[in-house]
Amino acid sequence: MVNGITWIVCGPIIGLITLGLIPSPWANKAVKVMQRLALLMTALATGTATLAALLTAINGKQEVLVHFWGSHVLSTGIYFDSLTAVMLLLVSFIGMIITGFASQYLQGDVNHGRFLRWTCFTLGAVQTAIVSGNLLQFTLAWMVTSYGVHQLLIHFRDRPVAKLAANKKFLISRCGDIFLITALVMIYKVYGTFEYAAIFSQISEFSSESAREGIHGWIGVCLVLGAATKSAQFPFHTWLPETMETPTPVSALMHAGIINAGGFLIIRLSPLFSLAPVALDMLALLGAITAILGSTVMLTQPSIKRSLAYSTIAQMGMMMMQCGLGCFAAALLHIVTHSLYKSYAFLSTGTVLEVAARSQWKLPAKGGLALVSGLVSSVAMAAIIVVATFWFAGRLELQQLSHWPLGLVLILSVTHLIWNAFLINQRQVTYRALIAAFLSCVVYTLGWLASESILGASAAMVEVPFGWTHYFTAAFVAISFLTVFALQIWVQNHSTSHLARWLYMQAINEFYLDIAAHRIAAMIFRNGKSTAT
């Protein structure tokens, strides 16, 4: 079984990386061959990932650890459990779809072969990070992934904005590397190894309060900051919207595991974070701020791809917030669903204007008692739907404090759906909205339970012993989302006011947060040359 999993997983990964080593001049000359090889290898990777996931599901709880060579300090191997199976299947499937799209999308481009080469290389690097058997191997794959992404970002070398985006990404990625390497040094100092299995087996020896307040807190902070750079969290988010100058398949590829790398790292090391609850509180605060910032800016962007980019920032913030609240299963569900949805959204951006032209939706202007009564009714119905589904799924236990902020966010989302249906003032639309809200909550809770079952078969399913700071974090998350919801309702009905116009101006300019990153990148790369590392 072990040898079977090893070769099933490693074969296509080696093939993808090998394709990435083909020289660009040859790849550009033999585009047809590169297309066939890329499609074959990504399809093979998807097939083998599916088979490996099925074998893992059939055999139940297991953690396959295989060493290829090396000592307990420097080694190469794979660590395959249920978390690995889900992420590998997700990345392989989306990678196959994107490669097929890119094969047609860039027809006639003189660097078409080069693009396919670096796409395969990047996919292979991401998959290597997922199956890595130790933190050192993961870190190296993390850096190699950054290198592959950089090459894709500078595909259009004659576009200054594309080069600026690559330079920003380069600087922020190097910051992430520093944070991650610092965490690795401290982890080795404490555990004497980089192996996942060896680290997880020693976690119980550091369960005292003093251990949680000591070096593990610093390890957690460094890991959180490293993950924040990779998953575009505030204040490291400014690079992602700039990458929209690259070909559309690159934008979609960001969601094939690249932008999720930070979340995967947090979930993979969740047993370690059980000793650093303060770091998780910090992650929840960063995630909440990022989610609110991204969702606000998203609504004002005139560019479709840029709006989707800020939507991704908001979704990654939600995912990180879920991790920070200790809901690792909910975060895994968010990674899977968002990756599938957002990759499709980017690949179909060309049809958005056609759909918008056919749309005839108009919200009638309402005010006074009709507005208030509709909002109150919407909140009540949303609360009933969410509480009922959470109660049925067993998510209403009082000691599970982390579930309550997520329930509140879900209630606010469902409220917005139902309230807009009320404003349309058509009975059929209202009924459909209520059915959609109910089905959405049911599917979400069932997905949450399924994710818990998946993580329950790995070391990633742990209980975090939160302290008093967690109550402050949960309250901050709840109050922040309530405030933004109220502000959104107010702006929607007072759009012509001076304050609403001022807020719109700030949001459409992204609150001017990218200016500092832009100036730093321009100062370091003053000669306009991109750094390919």
PyMOL commands that set and color helices and strands:
alter all, ss='L'
color gray80, all
select helices_A, chain A and resi 2-20+24-29+31-59+82-105+112-131+135-153+160-191+196-206+209-213+215-230+239-245+248-258+261-268+270-273+277-298+304-324+328-347+349-358+368-393+403-424+427-455+468-493+498-508+510-512+514-524
alter helices_A, ss='H'
color red, helices_A
select strands_A, chain A and resi 64-70+75-80
alter strands_A, ss='S'
color yellow, strands_A
deselect
rebuild
show_as cartoon
